[in-house]
């Protein structure tokens, strides 16, 4: 799952080498923290958050197949 989040984030930004994905295991869910370069924040969020919403939807669908709950957070 971490690879999927990383792949999606790197495909969206201009500086893919600065993308960092951190996985935090919780009791009920897994949280993925995505860090990107400050210049790429707008690209990963998209207009009115559409890009990040789509990214979250894809990751949640993939996690549902495995019976897991996930959250994706974008950090600067």
C-alpha positions, 0 to 999 in steps of 0.5 A: 500500500505504501508503494501505491501512495508513493507512486501516485504522489511521485506521478503528480509532482515536479520533484518526485525525488523530494516525495517522502511517504511515512506509514503509521500503524494505528489500532484501527487504521494505517495513516500515510503521511506524504511530504512533498516540496513546497512548490508541489503542494498545489499540484498534489492537492489540486483545485478545491482538493480534487486531486488529493480526494481522488488519491484517497479514494484509490488508496481506500479502494485498494485497502478495502480489498485487503480489509484495512482502513487507511488515511492519507495526509499531505504534509509540507 
